[in-house]
Amino acid sequence: MKKYKFILSGGGTGGHIYPAIAIANALKQRFPDAEFLFVGAEDKMEMQKVPQAGYPIEGLWIAGLQRKLTLQNMMFPFKLLSSLWKSRRILNRFQPDVVIGTGGFASGPLLQMANSKGIPTLIQEQNSYPGITNKLLSKKANAICVAYENLERFFPKEKIVITGNPVRQDLLELSDKREEGQSYFKLDPKKKTLLVLGGSLGARRINQLLAKELDFLLEQGIQVYWQCGKLYFEEYKHLNEKPNVQVTAFIDRMDLIYAAADVVISRAGASSVSELCLVGKPTLFIPSPNVAEDHQTKNAKAIADKGGAVLLREDELDEKFESTFSMLLSDENWQQELCQNIKKLAKPNATRDIVEEIIKLVQ
């Protein structure tokens, strides 16, 4: 049996890194002898997260364009040329059978070079509105795995395969983990639990909202488990002194905290949305408006339009948060409806289906 070689590239945020790792893990299960190499951006979080997952990684000197004139923007052409040159060297040395891109700065030069060398490439697009890198790469990619419908506007229709986004496999069966989750996170089983997620780095506006509304939330008789992100932990850790409040930078067992949660407030990054579809809890999305093409709002709207979640924009929070949250917490019929509708949008076999598309390219 042929020994396959795979290069995966995706990074900048957990939303690009974790899908790439999930795909690599599934490929490794299928082909235990396969060789893997990740390619990321030199100073981004993938340089830590990928080795922690047990895979080698090489870094490119690359970053995205800023929206205003900066020194970084003036350096961009040099970084791009350097990254294209290094990508070519990596490809020549490693000789992959296929190159898989999950988005982020580094995937651009690497997949561009792979395309120019005739190496099969597959793009995994997590969002309902693709970024510019994937739009450009799609013209020469062999296959494009997407999580949302109606992406023919951006990608060649004949290359699109709707697979969903790769998610942690331990989220597939949560119903029997609730007590374990409550015990693990020291939660009171008699109280409802609000889980607040801001992504791996944290979400400033959600953190500001929580700090301002914490007393209001506790007056509802609930407990709050609040992941504020590593950038903000020092600022908010003193709130751990309040009863029924736990503030943490990072959550190590997402399966258990999801199992213990009754209501979720979350950003709307693609990975979070896909996980929450599987988890099926009443969810209030507060999308970040500060991401490329405002794709978080589009991700959340795709779910909210089908009655699967509540969407509040950042500029609506002062006016609508308290009334919306009170209604969500007290109306059990609405909660049930949200859970049923969001679960209909889940794609639990996404990772397996993406692997099937990769196998078509190498066999």
C-alpha positions, 0 to 999 in steps of 0.5 A: 500500500502506498505511503501517502504524504499530506501537507495541511495549512491553516492558521491565525485563529483556532477556527482555521487550526482545529479543523486542520488538526481534525482532518489530519487526525482522521487521515491518520486513522485511515492511513496510519503510515502516512506522513504529515506536515503543517505549514503556518504563519511564523508568529501565529498560534498554530506554531504552538497548537499544532506541535501540541497535537503531535504534528510537525509544522514549518512557519512562513513569514506572512501576515494579512493586509491591514485596512490602513497604511502601515509599515506591515502593509509596506512589507507585504510584497516582501513577505509574500515573495518570501513565503512563495519561495519557502513554500516551493522549497517545502513542496520540493522537499516533502513531495506531498500527494495532496495539499489541504488548506483550511484558511488563514494567511499561510494557506495562500502562498502554499496552495498557490505554489502547489497549484502551479506545480500540479499538486492536487489541492483541496480547500475547506471553507468554514464560513458562509462568506469566504475570505479573499484567499480562498476565493482566489485559490478556488479557481485552481483547487481540485475540490472545495469542501464547504459548510453552507449552501449557496456558495456558487456565487464565490466558487466554481459550482462543479468543485463544491462539496457540502460537507460541514465543518470538522468538529471535535468527535467528543461532542457527538454524544453529550447526553450522558456527560451532564453530571460528569460536566457539572462535577468536573467544573464544580457547578451546582446541579440545582442551578441553570448554567450560562456558558459564555464563549469568546473564542481562544483569544477572547472577545472584548465586547462580550467581556465588557457586556458580561462585566456590566450585566453580571449582577443582572445575570446572577439575579436570574438565579443562574450560575455563569461559566465565562471563558474570557480568553487569554488576552483578557484573563488578568482584567476579569479574574477578580470576578471569580470572587463572586459566588456562582461565577467562574472566569477562565482563560481557556476551557480544556474539556469542551465536551463536558462544559457543553454537556453541563450548559443550559444556555450559551452566549457565543461569538459566531466563528465558523467552528463555534457555530458548527460545534453549537449545531451539534451540541443543540443548546439554546444559543445567543450569538453575538458576532464580531463585526471586526472580521473580514467581510463580516463573516461572523454576522453572516454565519449567525444569520444563516442559523438564526434565519432558520430559527436555530439561534438568537442573533444580537449585534454588538450595537443592539446589546445595550438596548436589547440584551436584558429583555432578550436574555430574560425571555430566552431563559424563561421561555422553555418552549422557545428553548426547545424550538431553538434546540430542535432547529439548530440540531437539524443544521448539524453535520456530524460526519463532516470530517469523514466526508472531507477525508473521502474527498481527499482520498479521491484526489490521491487514488 
